[in-house]
């Protein structure tokens, strides 16, 4: 699926030329933000890793290059990952960002 290939996709695909930031800049920002994101919510059903959080954010930045990544998305995805699998969190992010 999309999430399994997020790392390889992010190495080979760039954002569209009209985007303000380069693909590398987006990935660097995701890395910085995931490093400072709490991995456990107090009412959480599930613990998750920074690797999972990073993969979902990287996958989304490739899935929707017009949006790419915005600061704050890490907190939204962290909340989703507290209750959902990586793939479910990814697709919920797709729905939320497109509604």
Buried (B, 14 or more C-beta within 10 A) or exposed (E): EBBEEBBEBBEEEEBEEEBEBEBEBBBEBBEEBBEEBEBEBEEBEEEBEBEBBBBBBBBBBBBBBEBBBEEEBBEBBBBBBBBBBBBEBBBBBBEEBEE
